[in-house]
Amino acid sequence: MAKKTAAESDETRLKKKLSATGKEKAGSDAAVRALRKRLKREQRRRRALALRKKHAAGSKGDAKTSA
């Protein structure tokens, strides 16, 4: 799989696309709904990665994040 060289993350790009549509809460439009689903998926991935790193660090990670 090729490495992405984009300057902005997928999450920020999706946020821009979603805000450009102007109707974030209108769930009837399939395209907007798909964008919102992709954004939520990226957010879940980011949070899961942070949690995995925190757990992998063990007690050292606990001290580092609380400081």
C-alpha positions in Angstrom: 0.0 0.0 0.0 1.4 3.4 -1.0 2.1 6.0 1.6 -0.1 9.1 1.6 1.8 12.4 1.1 -1.2 14.7 1.7 -0.4 17.8 3.7 -3.8 17.6 5.5 -5.3 14.6 7.2 -8.3 12.7 5.9 -10.3 14.0 8.9 -9.7 17.7 8.1 -10.4 17.1 4.4 -13.7 15.4 5.3 -14.6 18.2 7.7 -14.0 20.8 4.9 -16.1 18.8 2.5 -18.9 18.5 5.0 -18.9 22.1 5.9 -18.9 23.1 2.2 -22.2 21.3 1.8 -23.8 23.6 4.3 -26.3 21.1 5.5 -24.5 18.9 8.0 -27.6 17.8 9.9 -29.8 17.0 6.9 -29.6 13.3 6.8 -31.8 12.9 3.8 -29.0 13.6 1.3 -27.1 10.3 0.7 -23.9 12.1 -0.3 -23.8 14.1 2.9 -24.6 11.1 5.0 -21.8 9.2 3.4 -19.4 12.0 4.1 -20.5 12.2 7.7 -20.0 8.4 8.1 -16.5 8.6 6.6 -15.6 11.4 9.0 -16.9 9.5 12.0 -14.9 6.4 10.9 -11.7 8.5 10.7 -12.4 9.9 14.1 -12.9 6.4 15.6 -9.6 5.3 14.0 -7.7 8.3 15.5 -9.1 7.7 18.9 -8.5 4.0 18.8 -4.9 4.5 17.8 -4.3 7.0 20.7 -5.8 4.5 23.1 -3.7 1.6 21.8 -0.5 3.8 22.1 -1.6 4.7 25.7 -2.1 1.1 26.7 1.1 0.0 25.0 3.1 2.6 27.0 1.8 1.1 30.2 2.5 3.1 33.4 5.0 5.2 31.6 2.3 6.4 29.3 0.1 7.2 32.2 2.7 9.4 33.8 3.4 11.1 30.5 -0.2 12.0 29.7 -1.0 13.2 33.1 2.0 15.5 33.3 
